[in-house]
């Protein structure tokens, strides 16, 4: 069975850094894209960053230049390095796997992820 397990969430002061990790089940990890979504209380879940099987990355405008997504297929792990954190980054972050995406007309479009992690809380204090 496919499982995604996130780790690395926690409390950090504004301007600080945090690194999230997502360990995925074997064969699924290398298939299609993986990414990170987040959902703050009272808000819709949004895509934060995605990385394709070939290493192409996409980021939400709000995190561009601050966050970096990467993947290690040999370790079946995807990471999200978050720098210069802001209070608005506070949310539950979810790892997602098995989706496809591409940039068209300047916008990133993707299919609904098939698998999700349980979520990890990230809280940024002001």
C-alpha positions as CSV (number, residue, x, y, z in Angstrom):
1,X,0.0,0.0,0.0
2,X,1.1,3.5,-0.7
3,X,1.9,5.7,2.3
4,X,3.3,9.2,2.6
5,X,4.7,10.2,6.0
6,X,5.7,13.9,6.6
7,X,8.1,15.1,9.2
8,X,9.8,18.4,10.1
9,X,7.0,20.6,11.0
10,X,7.0,22.7,14.2
11,X,7.2,26.2,15.6
12,X,9.6,28.8,14.3
13,X,10.0,32.6,14.5
14,X,9.4,34.8,11.6
15,X,12.5,34.9,9.4
16,X,13.5,31.5,10.4
17,X,13.8,28.3,8.4
18,X,12.3,24.8,8.5
19,X,12.7,21.7,6.4
20,X,9.9,19.3,5.7
21,X,10.5,15.7,4.6
22,X,8.1,13.2,3.1
23,X,9.0,9.6,2.9
24,X,7.0,7.7,0.3
25,X,6.3,4.1,-0.6
26,X,8.8,2.6,-3.2
27,X,7.6,2.5,-6.7
28,X,5.0,5.2,-6.4
29,X,7.5,7.9,-5.5
30,X,9.3,8.0,-8.9
31,X,6.0,8.1,-10.9
32,X,4.7,11.5,-11.9
33,X,4.9,14.6,-9.8
34,X,5.1,15.1,-6.0
35,X,4.4,18.2,-4.2
36,X,3.4,20.1,-1.0
37,X,0.1,21.7,-0.3
38,X,-1.0,23.7,2.7
39,X,-4.2,24.7,4.4
40,X,-4.6,27.4,6.9
41,X,-7.7,27.6,9.2
42,X,-10.7,28.9,7.3
43,X,-8.9,28.8,4.0
44,X,-8.8,26.6,1.0
45,X,-6.0,24.1,0.5
46,X,-3.4,25.5,-2.0
47,X,-0.5,24.2,-3.9
48,X,2.8,25.4,-2.4
49,X,5.4,23.6,-4.6
50,X,5.6,20.7,-7.0
51,X,8.4,18.7,-8.6
52,X,8.0,16.5,-11.6
53,X,9.6,13.1,-12.1
54,X,12.2,14.8,-14.2
55,X,13.0,17.4,-11.6
56,X,11.1,20.4,-13.0
57,X,9.8,22.6,-10.2
58,X,6.9,25.0,-9.7
59,X,6.0,27.3,-6.9
60,X,3.2,29.4,-5.7
61,X,3.9,33.1,-6.1
62,X,3.7,33.6,-2.4
63,X,6.6,31.3,-1.7
64,X,8.7,31.9,-4.9
65,X,12.3,32.6,-3.9
66,X,11.8,31.5,-0.3
67,X,10.9,27.8,-0.6
68,X,12.8,25.0,-2.4
69,X,11.3,21.6,-3.3
70,X,13.6,18.7,-4.1
71,X,13.3,15.0,-4.4
72,X,15.7,12.0,-3.9
73,X,14.3,9.1,-5.9
74,X,16.9,6.7,-4.5
75,X,15.6,7.5,-1.0
76,X,12.0,7.8,-2.0
77,X,11.8,11.2,-0.3
78,X,10.7,14.7,-1.2
79,X,11.7,17.8,0.7
80,X,10.5,21.3,1.2
81,X,13.1,23.8,2.4
82,X,11.4,26.8,3.8
83,X,13.4,30.0,4.4
84,X,12.5,33.5,5.4
85,X,9.3,32.2,6.9
86,X,6.4,34.6,7.5
87,X,3.3,34.3,9.8
88,X,1.2,33.9,6.7
89,X,3.0,30.6,6.1
90,X,1.3,29.1,9.1
91,X,-0.7,26.1,8.0
92,X,-0.9,22.4,7.9
93,X,1.4,21.2,5.2
94,X,0.5,18.0,3.2
95,X,2.7,15.9,1.0
96,X,1.0,14.7,-2.1
97,X,2.0,12.2,-4.8
98,X,1.0,10.7,-8.1
99,X,-0.2,13.7,-10.1
100,X,0.7,15.3,-13.4
101,X,1.3,19.0,-14.1
102,X,2.5,21.5,-16.6
103,X,2.7,25.2,-17.2
104,X,0.4,26.6,-19.8
105,X,-0.3,30.2,-20.5
106,X,1.9,31.2,-17.5
107,X,-0.1,29.0,-15.0
108,X,0.7,25.7,-13.5
109,X,-2.1,23.1,-14.0
110,X,-2.2,19.7,-12.3
111,X,-4.4,16.7,-11.9
112,X,-5.7,15.8,-8.4
113,X,-3.1,14.0,-6.4
114,X,-3.9,10.4,-5.8
115,X,-2.1,10.0,-2.5
116,X,-1.8,12.3,0.5
117,X,0.2,12.4,3.7
118,X,-1.4,13.0,7.1
119,X,-0.2,16.6,7.3
120,X,2.3,18.4,9.5
121,X,1.7,21.6,11.3
122,X,3.9,24.6,10.6
123,X,3.5,27.6,12.9
124,X,5.4,30.9,12.3
125,X,5.3,33.4,15.1
126,X,5.5,37.1,14.6
